[in-house]
């Protein structure tokens, strides 16, 4: 007969990290299951969690309880006048958000545009795909179907 320890350590974690004087980041790591979400919620007491950013890039699994926690944090943040960004999301998180139909609730930072291409370079010769902001400009060229 096998014996199992009474309690095993959680497979994931949720913490709030501080960046600078007043920026708060909700950080999720590992398997964010119901137990992990419940522990975090109970550790906060009645305090609603308002954050400026969410980092879920190291999440390997997220349960519906984890998704609910993310929604509550976004709601509390907006009520506090903050505008939280989902600055990192693992494939597991992206997939869960899409499947739940709530991915649009979590704004993401704009991708870095990088340096401007030089004239005559491969990126500057008109063969590059247009960005969404360029595509909406009057007279903008649309990329060929299937081009990325």
JOKA-V203109 format. One record per residue. N is the residue number from 0. BURIAL is + if it has 24 or more other C-alpha atoms within 12 Angstrom, else -. D_FIRST is the distance of its C-alpha to the first C-alpha in Angstrom with 2 decimals. Layout:
n=N burial=BURIAL d_first=D_FIRST
n=N burial=BURIAL d_first=D_FIRST
This chain:
n=0 burial=- d_first=0.00
n=1 burial=- d_first=3.79
n=2 burial=- d_first=6.59
n=3 burial=- d_first=9.85
n=4 burial=- d_first=13.26
n=5 burial=- d_first=15.33
n=6 burial=- d_first=18.03
n=7 burial=- d_first=18.45
n=8 burial=- d_first=22.03
n=9 burial=- d_first=24.07
n=10 burial=- d_first=24.65
n=11 burial=+ d_first=28.36
n=12 burial=+ d_first=31.15
n=13 burial=+ d_first=34.45
n=14 burial=+ d_first=37.12
n=15 burial=+ d_first=40.84
n=16 burial=- d_first=42.80
n=17 burial=- d_first=46.45
n=18 burial=- d_first=49.09
n=19 burial=- d_first=52.42
n=20 burial=- d_first=53.76
n=21 burial=- d_first=52.70
n=22 burial=- d_first=50.67
n=23 burial=+ d_first=47.11
n=24 burial=+ d_first=44.60
n=25 burial=+ d_first=41.40
n=26 burial=+ d_first=38.92
n=27 burial=+ d_first=35.78
n=28 burial=+ d_first=33.27
n=29 burial=+ d_first=30.05
n=30 burial=+ d_first=28.16
n=31 burial=+ d_first=30.18
n=32 burial=+ d_first=28.00
n=33 burial=+ d_first=28.39
n=34 burial=+ d_first=26.47
n=35 burial=+ d_first=28.69
n=36 burial=+ d_first=31.81
n=37 burial=+ d_first=31.04
n=38 burial=- d_first=30.47
n=39 burial=+ d_first=33.76
n=40 burial=+ d_first=35.60
n=41 burial=- d_first=34.53
n=42 burial=- d_first=35.46
n=43 burial=- d_first=38.95
n=44 burial=- d_first=39.54
n=45 burial=- d_first=42.56
n=46 burial=- d_first=44.11
n=47 burial=- d_first=44.70
n=48 burial=+ d_first=43.94
n=49 burial=+ d_first=47.12
n=50 burial=+ d_first=46.98
n=51 burial=+ d_first=49.38
n=52 burial=+ d_first=46.99
n=53 burial=+ d_first=43.52
n=54 burial=+ d_first=41.70
n=55 burial=+ d_first=38.84
n=56 burial=+ d_first=39.25
n=57 burial=+ d_first=35.83
n=58 burial=+ d_first=33.85
n=59 burial=+ d_first=31.37
n=60 burial=+ d_first=30.52
n=61 burial=+ d_first=32.20
n=62 burial=+ d_first=31.27
n=63 burial=+ d_first=33.89
n=64 burial=- d_first=33.30
n=65 burial=+ d_first=34.21
n=66 burial=+ d_first=37.30
n=67 burial=+ d_first=38.28
n=68 burial=+ d_first=38.07
n=69 burial=+ d_first=40.37
n=70 burial=+ d_first=42.80
n=71 burial=+ d_first=42.91
n=72 burial=+ d_first=43.63
n=73 burial=+ d_first=46.43
n=74 burial=- d_first=47.88
n=75 burial=- d_first=47.85
n=76 burial=+ d_first=49.31
n=77 burial=- d_first=52.14
n=78 burial=- d_first=52.88
n=79 burial=- d_first=53.24
n=80 burial=- d_first=55.69
n=81 burial=- d_first=53.43
n=82 burial=+ d_first=53.02
n=83 burial=+ d_first=49.50
n=84 burial=+ d_first=49.07
n=85 burial=+ d_first=45.97
n=86 burial=+ d_first=46.69
n=87 burial=+ d_first=43.60
n=88 burial=+ d_first=41.16
n=89 burial=+ d_first=38.54
n=90 burial=- d_first=38.55
n=91 burial=+ d_first=35.62
n=92 burial=+ d_first=37.70
n=93 burial=+ d_first=40.87
n=94 burial=- d_first=39.26
n=95 burial=+ d_first=37.71
n=96 burial=+ d_first=41.09
n=97 burial=- d_first=42.96
n=98 burial=- d_first=40.67
n=99 burial=- d_first=41.01
n=100 burial=- d_first=44.76
n=101 burial=- d_first=45.01
n=102 burial=- d_first=45.72
n=103 burial=- d_first=49.35
n=104 burial=- d_first=48.40
n=105 burial=+ d_first=47.40
n=106 burial=- d_first=50.50
n=107 burial=- d_first=50.10
n=108 burial=- d_first=52.41
n=109 burial=- d_first=55.25
n=110 burial=- d_first=54.61
n=111 burial=- d_first=56.71
n=112 burial=- d_first=59.87
n=113 burial=- d_first=60.31
n=114 burial=- d_first=63.71
n=115 burial=- d_first=66.51
n=116 burial=- d_first=67.06
n=117 burial=- d_first=70.18
n=118 burial=- d_first=72.92
n=119 burial=- d_first=72.71
n=120 burial=- d_first=69.04
n=121 burial=- d_first=66.61
n=122 burial=- d_first=65.27
n=123 burial=- d_first=68.79
n=124 burial=- d_first=70.52
n=125 burial=- d_first=69.63
n=126 burial=- d_first=66.84
n=127 burial=- d_first=64.03
n=128 burial=- d_first=62.38
n=129 burial=- d_first=63.63
n=130 burial=- d_first=61.45
n=131 burial=- d_first=60.98
n=132 burial=- d_first=63.60
n=133 burial=- d_first=66.04
n=134 burial=- d_first=65.52
n=135 burial=- d_first=66.63
n=136 burial=- d_first=69.83
n=137 burial=- d_first=73.04
n=138 burial=- d_first=74.00
n=139 burial=- d_first=70.69
n=140 burial=- d_first=69.69
n=141 burial=- d_first=66.58
n=142 burial=- d_first=64.26
n=143 burial=- d_first=64.41
n=144 burial=- d_first=61.81
n=145 burial=- d_first=58.61
n=146 burial=- d_first=59.62
n=147 burial=- d_first=57.24
